[in-house]
Amino acid sequence: MPADSLMDYERLVGDLKAKRFKSIYLLHGEESYFIDQIMAYIETYALTEMEKAFNQSILYARDIEISAVIESARRYPMMANYQVIILKEAQFYKKLDEFEAYFENPVPTTILVIAVKGKKVDGRSRLYKLAQKYACFESKKLYEDSELPKWIRQYLKERKKEISDANCMLIADHVGSDLSKVANELDKLLINTETESEISETLIEQQIGISKDFNVFELMSALAHRNAKRVFYINYHFSNNKEFSIIPLLTQFNSFFMKAVIMKQQNIRDQKSMAAMGVRFPQARDYEKLLANYGILELEKIMALIAEYDLKSKGFNQNKVEDSELMKELLFKILYRPQLEPM
Protein backbone atom coordinates (compact mmCIF):
# COMPACT_ATOMS: atom_id res chain seq x y z
CA MET A 1 0.00 0.00 0.00
CA PRO A 2 1.51 3.35 -0.95
CA ALA A 3 2.40 5.63 1.96
CA ASP A 4 -0.46 8.08 1.29
CA SER A 5 -3.02 5.25 1.44
CA LEU A 6 -1.53 4.01 4.70
CA MET A 7 -1.81 7.53 6.09
CA ASP A 8 -5.47 7.65 5.01
CA TYR A 9 -6.06 4.41 6.89
CA GLU A 10 -4.36 5.69 10.06
CA ARG A 11 -6.31 8.96 9.88
CA LEU A 12 -9.61 7.08 9.41
CA VAL A 13 -8.89 4.79 12.37
CA GLY A 14 -7.89 7.80 14.48
CA ASP A 15 -11.27 9.41 13.77
CA LEU A 16 -13.08 6.18 14.73
CA LYS A 17 -11.23 5.93 18.03
CA ALA A 18 -12.13 9.57 18.70
CA LYS A 19 -15.79 8.79 17.85
CA ARG A 20 -15.83 11.07 14.82
CA PHE A 21 -18.11 9.03 12.59
CA LYS A 22 -19.33 9.40 9.01
CA SER A 23 -22.77 8.41 7.75
CA ILE A 24 -21.29 6.13 5.07
CA TYR A 25 -18.12 4.05 4.84
CA LEU A 26 -17.42 2.52 1.43
CA LEU A 27 -14.48 0.15 1.94
CA HIS A 28 -13.06 -1.58 -1.12
CA GLY A 29 -9.87 -3.04 -2.51
CA GLU A 30 -7.62 -6.07 -2.69
CA GLU A 31 -6.26 -6.10 0.89
CA SER A 32 -8.95 -7.48 3.20
CA TYR A 33 -6.96 -6.86 6.42
CA PHE A 34 -7.44 -3.08 6.50
CA ILE A 35 -11.13 -3.45 5.64
CA ASP A 36 -11.57 -5.94 8.49
CA GLN A 37 -9.75 -3.64 10.90
CA ILE A 38 -11.94 -0.64 10.03
CA MET A 39 -15.10 -2.71 10.46
CA ALA A 40 -13.79 -4.00 13.80
CA TYR A 41 -13.08 -0.45 15.03
CA ILE A 42 -16.61 0.66 14.11
CA GLU A 43 -18.09 -2.37 15.89
CA THR A 44 -15.96 -1.57 18.94
CA TYR A 45 -16.22 2.21 19.24
CA ALA A 46 -19.51 3.35 17.71
CA LEU A 47 -21.90 1.91 20.29
CA THR A 48 -21.83 0.77 23.90
CA GLU A 49 -22.47 -2.89 24.66
CA MET A 50 -26.01 -2.02 25.78
CA GLU A 51 -26.72 0.01 22.63
CA LYS A 52 -25.48 -2.77 20.32
CA ALA A 53 -28.34 -5.09 21.24
CA PHE A 54 -30.92 -2.93 19.43
CA ASN A 55 -28.82 -0.77 17.13
CA GLN A 56 -26.14 -2.90 15.49
CA SER A 57 -26.73 -5.17 12.50
CA ILE A 58 -24.20 -7.34 10.69
CA LEU A 59 -25.54 -8.21 7.23
CA TYR A 60 -24.18 -10.37 4.40
CA ALA A 61 -24.75 -9.51 0.76
CA ARG A 62 -25.37 -13.16 -0.11
CA ASP A 63 -28.41 -13.16 2.19
CA ILE A 64 -30.03 -9.75 1.66
CA GLU A 65 -31.13 -7.51 -1.21
CA ILE A 66 -29.79 -3.96 -1.49
CA SER A 67 -33.33 -2.59 -1.09
CA ALA A 68 -33.61 -4.31 2.31
CA VAL A 69 -30.26 -2.89 3.42
CA ILE A 70 -31.45 0.62 2.50
CA GLU A 71 -34.73 0.06 4.31
CA SER A 72 -32.80 -0.87 7.45
CA ALA A 73 -30.52 2.15 7.04
CA ARG A 74 -33.51 4.53 6.96
CA ARG A 75 -34.66 3.46 10.40
CA TYR A 76 -33.82 5.47 13.50
CA PRO A 77 -31.81 4.25 16.49
CA MET A 78 -33.44 3.11 19.74
CA MET A 79 -32.12 4.84 22.88
CA ALA A 80 -28.80 5.65 21.21
CA ASN A 81 -27.23 8.36 19.06
CA TYR A 82 -26.56 5.99 16.18
CA GLN A 83 -27.47 2.71 14.64
CA VAL A 84 -24.69 0.76 12.92
CA ILE A 85 -25.24 -1.39 9.83
CA ILE A 86 -22.25 -3.33 8.55
CA LEU A 87 -22.75 -4.96 5.16
CA LYS A 88 -20.13 -7.62 4.42
CA GLU A 89 -19.28 -9.36 1.13
CA ALA A 90 -20.81 -6.59 -0.99
CA GLN A 91 -18.55 -7.74 -3.86
CA PHE A 92 -21.20 -10.40 -4.53
CA TYR A 93 -23.72 -7.80 -5.69
CA LYS A 94 -23.68 -7.51 -9.47
CA LYS A 95 -24.27 -3.77 -9.21
CA LEU A 96 -23.88 -1.35 -6.33
CA ASP A 97 -25.55 1.58 -8.05
CA GLU A 98 -28.84 0.87 -6.23
CA PHE A 99 -27.19 2.56 -3.24
CA GLU A 100 -26.86 5.87 -5.12
CA ALA A 101 -30.20 7.30 -3.98
CA TYR A 102 -29.35 6.56 -0.36
CA PHE A 103 -25.83 8.02 -0.74
CA GLU A 104 -27.45 11.27 -1.96
CA ASN A 105 -29.44 11.64 1.23
CA PRO A 106 -28.24 9.31 4.02
CA VAL A 107 -29.85 9.22 7.45
CA PRO A 108 -27.46 11.14 9.74
CA THR A 109 -28.10 8.82 12.70
CA THR A 110 -27.13 5.72 10.70
CA ILE A 111 -23.55 4.55 10.22
CA LEU A 112 -23.66 2.41 7.09
CA VAL A 113 -20.53 0.38 6.32
CA ILE A 114 -20.26 -1.36 2.95
CA ALA A 115 -17.32 -3.74 2.52
CA VAL A 116 -16.30 -4.72 -1.01
CA LYS A 117 -13.36 -7.12 -0.74
CA GLY A 118 -11.03 -8.28 -3.46
CA LYS A 119 -11.78 -5.57 -6.00
CA LYS A 120 -12.03 -1.82 -6.48
CA VAL A 121 -15.18 0.19 -6.93
CA ASP A 122 -15.02 2.01 -10.27
CA GLY A 123 -13.60 5.46 -9.55
CA ARG A 124 -15.57 6.88 -12.49
CA SER A 125 -18.91 5.72 -11.11
CA ARG A 126 -21.44 8.07 -9.56
CA LEU A 127 -21.56 5.89 -6.45
CA TYR A 128 -17.83 6.33 -5.91
CA LYS A 129 -18.05 10.09 -6.34
CA LEU A 130 -20.97 10.32 -3.91
CA ALA A 131 -19.04 8.23 -1.36
CA GLN A 132 -16.19 10.77 -1.47
CA LYS A 133 -18.37 13.13 0.59
CA TYR A 134 -18.24 10.65 3.46
CA ALA A 135 -15.58 7.94 3.86
CA CYS A 136 -14.38 6.07 0.78
CA PHE A 137 -11.30 3.98 1.45
CA GLU A 138 -9.42 1.81 -1.04
CA SER A 139 -7.46 -0.92 0.72
CA LYS A 140 -4.39 -1.68 -1.37
CA LYS A 141 -1.87 -4.48 -1.07
CA LEU A 142 1.42 -3.54 0.56
CA TYR A 143 4.50 -3.58 -1.62
CA GLU A 144 6.35 -6.70 -0.45
CA ASP A 145 9.87 -5.32 -0.87
CA SER A 146 9.35 -1.99 0.86
CA GLU A 147 5.98 -1.34 2.51
CA LEU A 148 5.43 -4.75 4.13
CA PRO A 149 8.64 -4.75 6.26
CA LYS A 150 7.87 -1.16 7.34
CA TRP A 151 4.37 -2.21 8.34
CA ILE A 152 5.76 -5.13 10.37
CA ARG A 153 8.12 -2.78 12.19
CA GLN A 154 5.29 -0.32 12.93
CA TYR A 155 2.95 -3.11 14.10
CA LEU A 156 5.56 -4.29 16.61
CA LYS A 157 6.58 -0.76 17.62
CA GLU A 158 2.99 0.04 18.58
CA ARG A 159 3.19 -2.98 20.88
CA LYS A 160 6.47 -1.81 22.46
CA LYS A 161 8.77 -4.17 20.57
CA GLU A 162 11.91 -3.33 18.59
CA ILE A 163 13.05 -5.27 15.52
CA SER A 164 15.80 -4.82 12.93
CA ASP A 165 15.18 -4.21 9.22
CA ALA A 166 16.75 -7.56 8.39
CA ASN A 167 14.38 -9.40 10.73
CA CYS A 168 11.38 -7.53 9.31
CA MET A 169 12.43 -8.74 5.88
CA LEU A 170 12.89 -12.26 7.23
CA ILE A 171 9.30 -12.35 8.53
CA ALA A 172 7.89 -10.71 5.39
CA ASP A 173 9.68 -13.20 3.18
CA HIS A 174 8.62 -16.28 5.12
CA VAL A 175 4.98 -15.40 5.85
CA GLY A 176 4.12 -13.62 2.59
CA SER A 177 1.97 -10.60 1.81
CA ASP A 178 -1.34 -11.78 3.30
CA LEU A 179 -1.60 -9.24 6.14
CA SER A 180 -4.11 -11.27 8.13
CA LYS A 181 -1.63 -14.15 8.22
CA VAL A 182 1.27 -11.81 9.00
CA ALA A 183 -0.68 -10.24 11.89
CA ASN A 184 -1.54 -13.68 13.27
CA GLU A 185 2.12 -14.71 13.23
CA LEU A 186 3.17 -11.43 14.86
CA ASP A 187 0.52 -11.83 17.56
CA LYS A 188 1.78 -15.35 18.24
CA LEU A 189 5.28 -13.93 18.48
CA LEU A 190 4.14 -11.22 20.91
CA ILE A 191 2.33 -13.64 23.19
CA ASN A 192 5.43 -15.80 23.53
CA THR A 193 7.91 -12.94 23.97
CA GLU A 194 6.22 -10.78 26.61
CA THR A 195 9.46 -10.29 28.60
CA GLU A 196 11.61 -9.44 25.56
CA SER A 197 12.05 -5.85 24.36
CA GLU A 198 13.55 -6.77 20.98
CA ILE A 199 12.53 -9.43 18.47
CA SER A 200 15.72 -11.30 17.57
CA GLU A 201 16.48 -13.86 14.88
CA THR A 202 16.49 -16.58 17.54
CA LEU A 203 13.01 -15.62 18.76
CA ILE A 204 11.68 -15.54 15.20
CA GLU A 205 13.11 -18.99 14.53
CA GLN A 206 11.72 -20.39 17.79
CA GLN A 207 8.24 -18.87 17.64
CA ILE A 208 7.43 -18.65 13.91
CA GLY A 209 9.66 -21.44 12.67
CA ILE A 210 11.78 -19.28 10.37
CA SER A 211 15.43 -20.13 10.03
CA LYS A 212 17.93 -17.41 9.25
CA ASP A 213 19.90 -19.99 7.28
CA PHE A 214 16.97 -21.46 5.34
CA ASN A 215 14.81 -18.74 3.84
CA VAL A 216 14.06 -17.36 0.41
CA PHE A 217 16.76 -14.67 0.63
CA GLU A 218 19.41 -17.31 1.29
CA LEU A 219 17.98 -19.34 -1.59
CA MET A 220 18.08 -16.39 -3.99
CA SER A 221 21.61 -15.59 -2.84
CA ALA A 222 22.65 -19.17 -3.62
CA LEU A 223 21.04 -18.91 -7.05
CA ALA A 224 22.82 -15.62 -7.71
CA HIS A 225 26.14 -17.26 -6.86
CA ARG A 226 25.17 -20.36 -8.90
CA ASN A 227 25.95 -22.46 -5.84
CA ALA A 228 23.97 -25.59 -6.73
CA LYS A 229 24.92 -27.48 -3.57
CA ARG A 230 23.62 -24.65 -1.38
CA VAL A 231 20.46 -24.20 -3.51
CA PHE A 232 19.37 -27.81 -3.17
CA TYR A 233 20.38 -28.00 0.50
CA ILE A 234 18.07 -25.06 1.29
CA ASN A 235 15.32 -26.55 -0.86
CA TYR A 236 15.66 -29.88 1.00
CA HIS A 237 15.02 -27.96 4.23
CA PHE A 238 11.95 -26.32 2.67
CA SER A 239 10.56 -29.63 1.41
CA ASN A 240 10.60 -31.11 4.93
CA ASN A 241 8.04 -28.50 6.00
CA LYS A 242 4.56 -30.02 5.65
CA GLU A 243 3.08 -26.53 5.06
CA PHE A 244 5.52 -25.67 2.26
CA SER A 245 3.99 -23.63 -0.55
CA ILE A 246 5.75 -22.66 -3.76
CA ILE A 247 3.53 -19.61 -4.38
CA PRO A 248 5.20 -17.08 -2.01
CA LEU A 249 8.61 -18.17 -3.28
CA LEU A 250 7.53 -17.63 -6.90
CA THR A 251 6.41 -14.11 -5.97
CA GLN A 252 9.83 -13.34 -4.51
CA PHE A 253 11.63 -14.97 -7.46
CA ASN A 254 9.60 -12.91 -9.91
CA SER A 255 10.55 -9.67 -8.16
CA PHE A 256 14.20 -10.70 -7.76
CA PHE A 257 14.82 -11.71 -11.37
CA MET A 258 12.65 -8.96 -12.88
CA LYS A 259 14.81 -6.34 -11.17
CA ALA A 260 17.87 -8.09 -12.54
CA VAL A 261 16.44 -7.93 -16.08
CA ILE A 262 15.84 -4.18 -15.66
CA MET A 263 19.38 -3.71 -14.32
CA LYS A 264 20.81 -5.55 -17.32
CA GLN A 265 18.72 -3.55 -19.76
CA GLN A 266 19.68 -0.23 -18.15
CA ASN A 267 23.28 -1.28 -17.41
CA ILE A 268 22.84 -0.69 -13.67
CA ARG A 269 25.68 -2.21 -11.66
CA ASP A 270 26.47 0.13 -8.75
CA GLN A 271 24.79 -0.16 -5.36
CA LYS A 272 23.63 3.48 -5.33
CA SER A 273 21.55 2.95 -8.48
CA MET A 274 20.27 -0.34 -7.06
CA ALA A 275 19.17 1.46 -3.89
CA ALA A 276 17.04 3.77 -6.06
CA MET A 277 15.21 0.62 -7.20
CA GLY A 278 14.49 -0.38 -3.58
CA VAL A 279 17.37 -2.86 -3.28
CA ARG A 280 18.92 -2.85 0.19
CA PHE A 281 22.66 -3.12 0.76
CA PRO A 282 22.89 -6.83 1.73
CA GLN A 283 20.90 -7.93 -1.34
CA ALA A 284 22.80 -5.53 -3.63
CA ARG A 285 25.82 -7.81 -3.28
CA ASP A 286 23.68 -10.73 -4.47
CA TYR A 287 22.55 -8.69 -7.47
CA GLU A 288 26.16 -7.95 -8.34
CA LYS A 289 26.81 -11.71 -8.45
CA LEU A 290 23.57 -12.39 -10.30
CA LEU A 291 24.42 -9.85 -13.01
CA ALA A 292 27.91 -11.32 -13.35
CA ASN A 293 26.74 -14.95 -13.50
CA TYR A 294 23.66 -14.66 -15.76
CA GLY A 295 23.27 -13.06 -19.15
CA ILE A 296 20.19 -11.10 -20.25
CA LEU A 297 18.85 -14.00 -22.32
CA GLU A 298 19.24 -16.38 -19.38
CA LEU A 299 17.39 -13.96 -17.08
CA GLU A 300 14.56 -13.58 -19.59
CA LYS A 301 14.28 -17.38 -19.88
CA ILE A 302 14.18 -17.63 -16.08
CA MET A 303 11.30 -15.15 -16.00
CA ALA A 304 9.45 -17.38 -18.47
CA LEU A 305 10.17 -20.41 -16.27
CA ILE A 306 8.76 -18.64 -13.20
CA ALA A 307 5.55 -17.84 -15.12
CA GLU A 308 5.35 -21.46 -16.32
CA TYR A 309 5.70 -22.88 -12.82
CA ASP A 310 3.20 -20.40 -11.44
CA LEU A 311 0.64 -21.95 -13.80
CA LYS A 312 1.77 -25.48 -12.90
CA SER A 313 1.42 -24.74 -9.17
CA LYS A 314 -2.22 -23.84 -9.82
CA GLY A 315 -2.85 -27.06 -11.74
CA PHE A 316 -3.22 -25.54 -15.22
CA ASN A 317 -2.95 -28.01 -18.11
CA GLN A 318 -1.76 -30.90 -15.97
CA ASN A 319 -2.47 -32.99 -12.91
CA LYS A 320 -1.54 -31.24 -9.67
CA VAL A 321 2.06 -31.96 -8.65
CA GLU A 322 3.41 -31.54 -5.13
CA ASP A 323 4.88 -28.07 -4.58
CA SER A 324 8.16 -29.55 -3.35
CA GLU A 325 8.61 -31.44 -6.64
CA LEU A 326 7.77 -28.37 -8.70
CA MET A 327 10.28 -26.34 -6.72
CA LYS A 328 13.03 -28.89 -7.30
CA GLU A 329 12.33 -28.91 -11.06
CA LEU A 330 12.29 -25.11 -11.25
CA LEU A 331 15.57 -24.70 -9.36
CA PHE A 332 17.29 -27.24 -11.62
CA LYS A 333 16.06 -25.43 -14.73
CA ILE A 334 17.09 -22.01 -13.39
CA LEU A 335 20.60 -23.27 -12.72
CA TYR A 336 21.11 -25.33 -15.86
CA ARG A 337 18.40 -25.06 -18.55
CA PRO A 338 19.06 -21.46 -19.71
CA GLN A 339 22.65 -22.51 -20.46
CA LEU A 340 21.82 -25.80 -22.18
CA GLU A 341 18.88 -25.18 -24.47
CA PRO A 342 16.72 -22.47 -26.04
CA MET A 343 13.15 -22.03 -24.79
Buried (B, 14 or more C-beta within 10 A) or exposed (E): BEEEBBEBBEEBBEBBEEEEBBBBBBBBBBBBBBBBBBBEBBBEBBBEEEBBEEBBBEBEBEEBEBEEBBEBBEBEBEEBEBBBBBBBBBBEBEEBBBBBEBBEEBBEBBBBBBBBBEEEBEEEBEBBEBBEEBBBBBBBBBBBBBBBBBBBBEBBEEEEBEBEBEBBBBBBBBBBBBBEEBBEBBEEBBEEBEEEEEBBBEBBBEBBEBBBEBBBBBBBBBBBBBBBEBBBBBBEBBBEEEEBBBEBBBBBBBBBBBBBBEBBEEEBEEBEBBEEBEBBEEBBBBBBBBBEEBEEEBBBBBBEBBEBBBEBBEEEEEEEBEBBEBBBBBBBBBBEBBEEEEE
